[in-house]
């Protein structure tokens, strides 16, 4: 574990005394400190040393501190100060002691529809303000929504948001929980991304569950791409409004100002949300206060002792005194205790406590025998003495629910032993089992299985789009990811220069944030703007005409021809036809002595620029 940059008691910049380290995030270390000049408690956030090593990040952080310190909004956490000491850059913000929305959700609490609308209106108002001042949060989550001592929500970490994203080695489930679809596709976050994240947070605050869930980062991100917000009855009148803020296409999504105004119209008044701290959990029995007995007719709530059964229950109904029957004279003297029950007509009532001893003994013996037989039968069944052998089926690549259904027919049970990474078995499917398939076991035998967590995911580096095929291929190879640049995937793009990577594809996912290790991605190259097409019609004999369509490739991309095994004359012809130049390496290179091509770089079929120079490995 890394040591903190500053120890308790350290006087930072001669003004802020460090009290304790509260935690370490993806971007900064967080400290509780005392401002000795103004005698107030503050929060100090120190840029992580791994990020401070990059000059670009340092400059961006310093710039954001200065800009954020000028912002003022009732629902925005204030930035007081910033500075640098011993190479560490720090920011000083106000201390908000009311906890966070994450604390509320983690305690299992949900908010009413009215409170959800108030919360969303206040946060969206702060987002609209920071967007207008050139900030994008890009990392909005419930733990970024803090409450002050009056219970009013404040948006925090504006100056830190997204600062170290380019240097993140991997993403956790918490990191992708509120990412927008465009961020899931690897595109940069915009103001609409913050609106999408807020919509997911409000959904969770109202329902208590995540809008899009999954067991892996890839599953969570894939679930929200082109998927609408789920419909839940707890959302009430907010369901359509949250759906408009969570549209997959950011161009069709509400902006923060629109979202705030529409949420404000859904609440009963203009007062801000005030969320008071809830005290710790009180034991159920301690929530009841014993009361004095009532003298009037009415309901008396039970005491804790009554609920727990530790004392006699005072609400036990009194014994009803029956009217004497004809076989019990009314003039008999009263008995001590409850009246005895009379027998039906024609039977002599038996005095209480005088059951025949022989009959009671027979009942006891019968009960003991029944108990012995039941225990013996259970033991026999447990040992499988009465069950027949069944063949254990193959459960691999099935889900636990499917496997349970398969095992049920033969009386087997299923137990999940552990979870393990697998490059071939999809997540949540059974990876292995014990005993093995084909083994014979008796009914009731327990089959233990290991569940796959899917392949190990590798976060793709930023900036692949816009680079050359060779550069990206080499960069991905370091991460144990193969790359291909097939001609069939080349596409027109008015922005990306011709020959550079326009889109990264993994199966059907465009620009995925992560892919399994040892997988192969496709780098689709740009052909520049769409090529022009001309059509020429030539009259022929009779009424028939012939039409010729020609696509003007111009100085665009072309596929690398396959020249392996060709001699010099054949290579010259092929390269001239493709409008490419080449250099040779190997025995006889750059002389007429070489006889044939051994290999070529790039490989045949790769899209290359017009008049590009390729390399041929030759031999004499």
C-alpha positions in Angstrom: 0.0 0.0 0.0 1.4 3.4 -0.9 2.3 5.8 1.9 0.4 9.1 2.2 2.1 12.2 0.8 1.5 14.1 4.0 1.4 12.7 7.6 -0.9 13.8 10.3 0.1 17.1 11.9 2.0 18.4 8.8 1.5 22.1 8.2 0.8 22.4 4.5 2.0 25.7 3.0 2.3 27.0 6.6 -1.5 27.3 6.8 -3.4 24.0 6.6 -2.7 21.4 9.3 -3.3 17.8 8.1 -5.6 16.0 10.6 -6.0 12.7 8.9 -6.2 11.0 5.5 -9.8 10.2 4.5 -9.0 8.1 1.5 -7.3 7.7 -1.9 -9.3 7.9 -5.2 -8.4 7.5 -8.9 -7.1 11.0 -9.1 -6.2 12.4 -5.7 -5.5 11.7 -2.0 -8.1 13.2 0.3 -7.2 14.7 3.7 -9.2 16.4 6.5 -7.3 19.5 7.5 -7.7 22.7 9.6 -7.3 26.1 8.1 -5.3 27.8 10.9 -5.8 31.2 9.5 -9.6 31.2 9.4 -10.1 28.5 12.1 -12.3 26.2 10.0 -12.2 22.6 8.8 -11.4 22.1 5.1 -10.7 19.2 2.7 -7.3 19.0 1.0 -7.0 17.0 -2.2 -3.5 16.2 -3.4 -2.9 15.0 -7.0 -1.6 11.4 -7.0 2.2 11.2 -7.6 1.6 8.9 -10.6 -0.4 11.6 -12.3 1.7 14.5 -11.1 4.6 13.0 -13.0 2.9 14.1 -16.2 3.4 17.8 -16.9 0.2 18.0 -19.0 -1.9 16.8 -16.0 -0.1 19.1 -13.6 -0.8 22.1 -15.9 -4.5 21.1 -16.3 -5.0 20.7 -12.6 -3.5 24.1 -11.8 -5.7 25.7 -14.4 -8.8 24.0 -13.1 -8.1 25.1 -9.5 -7.9 28.7 -10.6 -11.1 28.5 -12.7 -13.1 26.5 -10.2 -12.2 29.0 -7.4 -14.2 31.7 -9.3 -17.4 29.6 -9.5 -20.2 30.3 -7.0 -23.5 28.3 -7.0 -25.7 27.3 -4.1 -25.4 23.6 -5.1 -21.7 23.5 -5.9 -18.9 22.7 -3.5 -16.6 25.7 -3.2 -12.9 25.7 -4.0 -11.0 27.9 -1.6 -7.3 27.6 -2.5 -4.6 25.7 -4.2 -0.8 25.4 -4.2 2.3 23.3 -4.5 4.7 21.9 -1.9 7.6 19.5 -2.3 6.4 18.7 -5.8 2.8 17.9 -4.7 0.0 19.9 -6.1 -3.0 20.4 -3.8 -6.5 21.9 -3.8 -8.4 23.1 -0.8 -12.2 22.8 -0.8 -15.0 23.3 1.8 -15.7 20.6 4.2 -19.3 19.2 3.9 -20.2 17.0 6.9 -23.6 15.8 5.8 -22.4 12.7 4.1 -23.1 11.7 0.4 -26.0 10.3 -1.6 -23.9 7.1 -1.8 -24.2 6.8 2.0 -28.0 7.1 1.7 -28.2 4.5 -1.0 -25.8 2.1 0.7 -28.0 2.2 3.8 -30.8 0.8 1.7 -32.8 4.1 1.7 -34.8 5.4 -1.3 -36.3 8.8 -1.8 -39.8 9.8 -2.6 -40.7 10.9 -6.1 -41.0 14.5 -4.9 -37.5 14.3 -3.2 -36.0 12.7 -6.3 -37.3 15.6 -8.4 -35.9 18.2 -5.9 -32.5 16.4 -5.8 -32.4 16.2 -9.6 -33.5 19.8 -10.1 -30.8 21.1 -7.7 -28.0 19.0 -9.2 -29.0 19.7 -12.8 -29.0 23.4 -12.0 -25.4 23.2 -10.8 -24.5 21.2 -13.9 -26.0 23.8 -16.1 -23.9 26.4 -14.3 -20.6 24.6 -14.6 -21.3 23.6 -18.3 -21.8 27.3 -19.1 -18.4 28.0 -17.5 -16.6 25.4 -19.6 -16.5 22.5 -17.2 -17.7 18.9 -17.9 -17.8 16.6 -14.8 -17.6 13.3 -16.8 -17.4 11.3 -13.6 -20.7 12.0 -11.9 -21.8 9.4 -9.2 -23.7 9.4 -5.9 -20.5 9.8 -3.9 -19.9 13.1 -5.7 -23.2 14.5 -4.4 -22.5 15.7 -0.9 -24.7 17.3 1.7 -23.9 20.3 3.9 -24.8 20.6 7.6 -28.3 21.8 6.6 -28.9 18.8 4.4 -28.7 20.6 1.0 -27.0 18.8 -1.8 -23.7 20.1 -3.3 -21.9 18.9 -6.5 -18.2 18.2 -5.8 -14.9 17.4 -7.7 -15.5 19.7 -10.7 -11.7 20.5 -10.9 -10.7 16.8 -10.7 -13.3 15.2 -13.1 -11.7 13.2 -15.9 -8.2 14.5 -15.1 -6.5 11.2 -15.1 -8.7 9.2 -17.5 -6.0 8.9 -20.1 -3.7 7.1 -17.6 -6.2 4.7 -16.1 -5.0 1.1 -16.5 -8.4 -0.6 -16.0 -12.0 0.2 -15.2 -13.9 -1.3 -12.3 -17.7 -1.9 -12.0 -18.0 1.3 -9.9 -16.1 3.3 -12.5 -18.6 2.4 -15.3 -21.8 2.4 -13.2 -22.9 5.8 -14.5 -21.0 6.2 -17.8 -23.0 7.3 -20.8 -23.3 5.2 -24.0 -20.9 7.6 -25.8 -18.3 7.1 -23.1 -18.9 3.4 -23.2 -18.0 3.6 -26.9 -14.7 5.4 -26.1 -15.9 8.8 -27.2 -15.1 11.9 -25.1 -17.6 13.0 -22.5 -19.7 16.1 -23.1 -22.3 18.1 -21.1 -25.0 15.6 -22.2 -22.9 12.8 -20.6 -23.4 14.5 -17.2 -27.2 14.6 -17.8 -27.3 10.9 -18.6 -25.3 10.0 -15.4 -27.7 12.2 -13.3 -30.7 10.3 -14.8 -29.2 7.0 -13.7 -28.5 8.3 -10.3 -32.1 9.6 -9.9 -33.4 6.3 -11.1 -31.4 4.5 -8.4 -32.4 7.0 -5.7 -36.1 6.3 -6.5 -35.9 2.5 -7.0 -32.9 1.4 -4.9 -31.5 -0.6 -7.8 -29.1 0.2 -10.7 -30.7 0.9 -14.0 -28.2 -1.3 -15.9 -26.6 -4.1 -14.0 -24.1 -6.9 -14.8 -21.3 -9.1 -13.5 -18.5 -7.5 -15.5 -17.5 -4.1 -16.9 -18.2 -5.2 -20.5 -21.6 -6.5 -19.6 -22.6 -3.3 -17.8 -21.4 -1.1 -20.7 -23.0 -3.3 -23.3 -26.4 -3.2 -21.5 -26.9 0.5 -21.9 -25.8 1.0 -25.5 -29.0 1.7 -27.5 -31.1 0.6 -24.6 -33.8 2.8 -23.0 -34.1 3.4 -19.3 -36.1 0.5 -17.6 -39.7 1.3 -16.6 -40.3 1.1 -12.9 -43.5 1.9 -11.0 -41.5 3.7 -8.3 -40.6 6.5 -10.7 -44.2 7.7 -10.8 -44.6 10.8 -12.9 -40.8 11.0 -13.5 -40.5 8.0 -15.7 -40.9 9.8 -19.0 -38.7 12.7 -17.9 -35.8 10.5 -16.8 -36.2 8.5 -20.1 -35.7 11.8 -22.0 -32.6 12.5 -20.0 -31.2 9.0 -20.6 -31.7 8.7 -24.4 -28.8 6.8 -26.0 -28.2 9.4 -28.6 -26.7 12.5 -26.9 -28.0 14.7 -29.7 -31.6 13.9 -28.6 -30.9 14.1 -24.9 -32.1 16.9 -22.6 -29.4 19.4 -21.7 -28.8 20.2 -18.0 -30.9 23.5 -18.1 -33.9 21.7 -19.7 -33.6 18.8 -17.2 -33.5 21.2 -14.2 -36.5 23.2 -15.5 -38.7 20.1 -16.1 -37.8 18.6 -12.8 -38.6 21.8 -11.1 -42.1 21.8 -12.7 -42.7 18.3 -11.2 -42.2 19.3 -7.5 -44.8 20.9 -5.3 -42.8 24.1 -4.5 -39.5 25.8 -5.2 -37.8 24.9 -1.9 -34.5 23.0 -2.2 -34.1 19.4 -1.2 -33.1 19.1 2.5 -31.9 15.6 3.4 -31.3 15.2 7.1 -28.8 12.7 8.5 -30.6 9.7 9.8 -29.4 8.3 13.2 -27.9 4.9 13.5 -30.2 1.8 13.4 -32.3 1.4 16.6 -33.1 -2.2 17.7 -36.7 -3.1 17.0 -37.5 -3.8 20.6 -36.0 -0.4 21.7 -38.4 1.4 19.4 -41.3 0.6 21.7 -41.9 2.6 24.9 -43.9 0.8 27.6 -46.9 2.7 28.7 -49.0 2.7 31.8 -52.1 0.5 31.8 -55.1 2.3 30.3 -58.3 2.5 32.4 -60.5 3.2 29.4 -61.5 0.8 26.7 -59.1 0.8 23.8 -55.9 -0.7 22.3 -52.8 -0.8 24.3 -49.5 -1.3 22.3 -47.5 -4.3 23.4 -44.3 -3.8 25.5 -40.9 -5.0 24.4 -41.1 -7.9 26.9 -44.4 -8.9 25.4 -42.9 -8.9 21.9 -39.9 -10.9 22.9 -41.8 -13.4 25.0 -39.8 -12.8 28.1 -42.8 -12.1 30.3 -46.4 -13.1 30.5 -48.5 -11.4 27.9 -51.0 -9.1 29.6 -53.3 -9.3 26.5 -54.0 -13.0 27.0 -57.8 -13.3 26.8 -59.4 -14.3 30.1 -60.9 -17.8 30.5 -64.5 -17.8 29.7 -66.8 -19.1 32.4 -69.3 -21.4 30.8 -72.9 -21.8 31.9 -73.5 -25.1 33.8 -75.0 -27.8 31.7 -77.8 -30.0 32.8 -75.4 -32.7 33.9 -73.6 -30.3 36.2 -76.0 -28.8 38.8 -75.9 -25.0 39.0 -75.8 -25.2 42.7 -72.4 -27.0 42.8 -69.7 -25.0 44.8 -67.2 -23.2 42.6 -63.9 -24.9 41.8 -60.4 -23.5 42.0 -59.0 -22.7 38.5 -60.8 -22.8 35.2 -64.1 -24.7 34.8 -63.7 -28.2 33.6 -65.0 -29.2 30.1 -67.9 -31.5 30.1 -68.1 -34.6 27.9 -70.6 -35.1 25.1 -74.0 -36.4 25.9 -74.0 -40.0 27.0 -70.4 -40.0 28.2 -69.1 -39.7 31.7 -66.8 -36.7 32.0 -63.2 -37.6 33.1 -61.8 -35.6 35.9 -58.9 -33.5 34.9 -55.4 -35.0 35.3 -56.8 -38.5 35.6 -56.1 -40.1 32.1 -55.7 -43.9 32.2 -52.0 -44.7 32.8 -52.0 -47.6 30.4 -53.4 -45.6 27.5 -51.0 -42.7 28.1 -48.0 -45.2 28.2 -49.2 -46.7 24.9 -49.2 -43.3 23.3 -45.7 -42.6 24.5 -44.4 -45.9 23.2 -46.0 -45.4 19.8 -44.5 -41.9 19.5 -41.0 -43.2 20.3 -41.4 -46.0 17.7 -42.5 -43.5 15.1 -39.6 -41.2 15.9 -37.1 -44.1 15.6 -38.6 -45.2 12.3 -38.4 -41.6 10.9 -34.8 -41.2 11.9 -33.8 -44.6 10.4 -35.6 -43.8 7.2 -33.9 -40.5 6.9 -30.5 -42.1 7.5 -31.2 -44.7 4.9 -32.3 -42.1 2.4 -29.2 -40.0 3.1 -26.9 -42.9 2.5 -28.7 -43.6 -0.7 -29.5 -47.3 0.1 -32.9 -47.1 -1.5 -31.9 -44.9 -4.4 -30.5 -46.0 -7.8 -27.4 -44.7 -9.5 -27.7 -41.9 -12.1 -25.2 -40.7 -14.6 -23.9 -37.2 -13.8 -24.7 -35.0 -16.9 -22.3 -32.5 -18.5 -23.0 -29.0 -17.0 -20.2 -27.0 -18.6 -21.3 -23.9 -20.6 -24.7 -23.9 -18.8 -25.9 -21.3 -16.4 -26.5 -22.3 -12.7 -30.3 -22.1 -13.3 -30.1 -24.3 -16.4 -27.9 -26.8 -14.5 -30.3 -27.0 -11.6 -33.1 -27.9 -13.9 -31.0 -30.6 -15.6 -30.0 -32.1 -12.2 -33.5 -32.0 -10.8 -34.7 -35.0 -12.9 -32.1 -37.3 -11.3 -32.4 -35.9 -7.8 -29.0 -34.2 -7.7 -28.3 -30.9 -6.0 -26.1 -28.0 -7.2 -23.5 -26.0 -5.2 -21.4 -23.2 -6.5 -17.9 -23.8 -5.2 -16.0 -20.8 -6.6 -15.6 -18.3 -9.5 -12.7 -18.3 -11.9 -11.5 -16.4 -15.0 -11.9 -18.1 -18.3 -10.8 -16.9 -21.8 -13.3 -19.4 -23.5 -16.3 -19.8 -21.3 -18.7 -16.8 -21.2 -19.3 -15.1 -17.9 -21.9 -16.7 -15.6 -21.6 -20.1 -17.3 -20.3 -23.2 -15.6 -16.6 -23.6 -16.2 -16.0 -27.0 -14.5 -17.8 -29.5 -12.3 -17.1 -32.2 -9.7 -17.6 -35.1 -10.1 -17.0 -35.2 -13.8 -19.7 -35.8 -16.4 -20.4 -39.5 -16.9 -19.7 -40.4 -13.3 -22.5 -42.5 -11.6 -23.8 -41.2 -8.3 -27.0 -41.8 -6.2 -29.9 -39.5 -6.0 -29.4 -36.6 -3.5 -25.7 -36.3 -4.4 -24.3 -32.8 -4.4 -22.6 -31.6 -7.6 -20.1 -28.7 -7.1 -19.4 -26.4 -9.9 -17.0 -23.5 -10.7 -18.6 -20.4 -12.4 -16.8 -18.5 -15.1 -16.3 -14.7 -14.6 -15.4 -14.4 -18.3 -12.1 -13.4 -19.8 -9.6 -11.0 -18.3 -10.4 -7.6 -19.8 -7.8 -5.2 -20.9 -8.6 -1.4 -21.1 -7.8 -0.1 -24.6 -5.4 2.8 -24.6 -6.8 6.2 -25.5 -6.0 7.8 -28.9 -6.1 4.8 -31.2 -8.4 6.6 -33.6 -6.4 8.9 -35.8 -3.2 6.9 -35.7 -1.8 4.7 -38.4 -2.4 1.0 -38.6 1.2 0.1 -37.9 1.4 2.4 -34.8 -1.8 1.0 -33.3 -0.9 -2.6 -34.1 2.4 -2.2 -32.2 0.8 -0.5 -29.3 -1.9 -3.1 -28.9 0.6 -6.0 -29.2 2.2 -4.7 -26.0 -1.1 -5.4 -24.3 -1.4 -8.9 -25.8 -4.1 -7.8 -28.2 -3.9 -8.6 -31.9 -5.0 -6.1 -34.6 -6.0 -6.3 -38.2 -6.5 -3.6 -40.8 -8.5 -5.4 -43.6 -9.4 -3.6 -46.8 -13.0 -4.8 -46.4 -13.5 -2.6 -43.3 -12.1 0.6 -44.8 -14.7 3.4 -44.8 -15.1 7.0 -45.8 -14.6 9.6 -43.0 -14.6 13.4 -43.6 -12.6 14.1 -40.4 -10.0 11.3 -40.0 -7.1 11.6 -42.5 -6.9 9.1 -45.2 -5.0 5.9 -44.2 -5.4 6.5 -40.4 -7.6 4.5 -38.1 -11.2 5.7 -38.2 -12.9 3.1 -35.9 -11.8 0.3 -33.6 -14.1 -2.7 -33.8 -14.5 -5.7 -31.5 -17.2 -7.9 -33.0 -20.1 -5.4 -33.4 -18.9 -3.0 -30.7 -17.4 0.3 -31.9 -14.5 1.8 -30.0 -14.9 -0.5 -26.9 -13.3 0.7 -23.7 -11.9 -2.8 -23.0 -11.6 -6.2 -24.7 -10.5 -9.7 -23.5 -6.8 -10.4 -23.4 -5.4 -12.2 -26.4 -8.4 -11.1 -28.5 -8.3 -9.6 -31.9 -9.7 -6.2 -32.8 -10.3 -4.7 -36.3 -8.8 -1.3 -37.1 -11.1 0.2 -39.8 -9.0 2.7 -41.8 -10.3 6.0 -43.2 -10.5 6.5 -47.0 -11.1 10.2 -46.5 -14.3 11.8 -47.8 -16.6 9.7 -49.9 -15.2 9.1 -53.4 -17.1 10.5 -56.4 -19.0 8.1 -58.7 -19.6 8.9 -62.4 -22.0 7.0 -64.7 -21.6 7.0 -68.5 -24.3 5.7 -70.8 -23.4 4.6 -74.4 -26.1 4.0 -77.0 -25.8 0.7 -78.9 -27.7 -0.9 -81.7 -31.5 -0.8 -81.5 -33.0 0.4 -78.3 -30.5 -1.2 -76.0 -28.0 1.0 -74.1 -24.9 0.0 -72.1 -24.1 1.7 -68.8 -20.6 1.9 -67.3 -20.1 3.1 -63.6 -16.7 4.2 -62.6 -15.6 5.0 -59.0 -12.9 7.7 -58.9 -10.5 6.5 -56.2 -8.1 9.3 -56.9 -5.2 9.4 -54.6 -7.0 7.3 -52.0 -6.2 4.0 -50.3 -5.5 0.8 -52.0 -4.9 -2.7 -50.9 -1.4 -4.0 -50.5 -0.9 -6.6 -53.3 0.4 -10.1 -52.5 3.9 -10.3 -54.1 5.3 -13.1 -52.0 7.2 -15.5 -54.4 7.3 -13.1 -57.3 10.5 -12.2 -59.1 11.6 -8.6 -59.8 9.7 -8.2 -63.0 6.5 -9.4 -61.5 6.9 -7.2 -58.4 7.5 -4.1 -60.5 4.4 -4.7 -62.5 2.3 -5.4 -59.4 3.6 -2.3 -57.6 3.1 -0.1 -60.6 -0.5 -1.2 -60.9 -1.1 -0.4 -57.2 0.8 2.9 -57.4 3.1 2.0 -54.6 6.8 2.2 -54.1 9.0 -0.5 -52.3 12.3 -1.0 -50.7 14.0 -4.4 -50.3 15.8 -6.1 -47.4 17.7 -9.3 -47.2 20.3 -11.1 -49.4 20.8 -9.2 -52.6 18.6 -6.3 -51.5 18.8 -3.1 -53.7 20.7 -5.1 -56.4 19.5 -7.2 -59.4 20.8 -10.3 -57.5 17.6 -11.0 -55.6 15.3 -13.6 -57.1 12.0 -13.7 -55.2 10.1 -12.1 -52.3 10.0 -13.9 -49.0 7.6 -11.7 -47.1 6.1 -8.2 -47.2 5.4 -5.4 -44.7 2.5 -4.6 -44.3 0.8 -7.8 -45.0 -1.2 -8.4 -48.2 -4.7 -6.8 -48.1 -3.7 -4.0 -45.8 -5.0 -0.6 -46.9 -2.1 1.8 -47.6 -1.9 5.3 -48.9 -1.4 6.1 -52.6 2.4 6.2 -53.4 3.2 4.8 -50.0 6.5 2.9 -49.6 6.4 -0.7 -48.4 9.1 -3.1 -47.4 9.9 -6.4 -49.2 12.1 -9.1 -47.7 13.9 -10.9 -50.5 16.4 -13.6 -51.2 19.0 -14.4 -53.9 
